[in-house]
Each structure stands twice: as structure tokens, then as C-alpha cells.
Amino acid sequence: MGAMEMKLELIMVPVTDVDEAKAFYEKVGFVVDHDQTVSDEIRFVQLTPQGSACSIAIGRGLTQMEPGSPGQPADRGGGRRCDARRPG
């Protein structure tokens, strides 16, 4: 059995102000892939640097990590808390 290939595709970046962070990343050349407001509590913005296979996700209601914190190992996936909110 060969080594499993692993790729990093999405990094959660906790921010205080979603619009301000989005404007900053656009200014430095990131492309907005998605900007979806799911509800009053949840907004998901995905941005990718030109030519990169890895994106960042910013938003509201996506993670328990505090802006500027290294986060907890269980939170690094970013989607665990969001998945738990889905019905069914």
C-alpha cells in the first residue's frame, strides 16, 4: 500500500468584521469564490489567492475560534460546529 496523498484545501480564519476582512483580502489579490448569507447568524465567505489550490473561509457563525487565536485542535476543521446545526 502506497502513501496516501493529502491536500489542504480550506483554512478557517476567524475575523471580527467579515466585510472589512473580505475587502482586505480582495485588495491583496484574493478572488471571492462564495459569499453566502445562510441566516442572520451564519455567513460564509470563501476566498482564494490567484493560482492557489487552497482557500480561506471567513464569516459569521462558522467556528468558535476567536480572531487572533490559534484555536483548539477540534475547531481547526471549521465545519464541525456548522455540521452539528444541520437537521437530520
Secondary structure, 3 states (H helix, E strand, C coil): CCCCCCCCCEEECCCCCHHHHHHHHHHCCEEEEEEEECCCCCEEEEEEECCCCCEEEEEECCCCCCCCCCCCHHHCCCCHHHHHHCCC
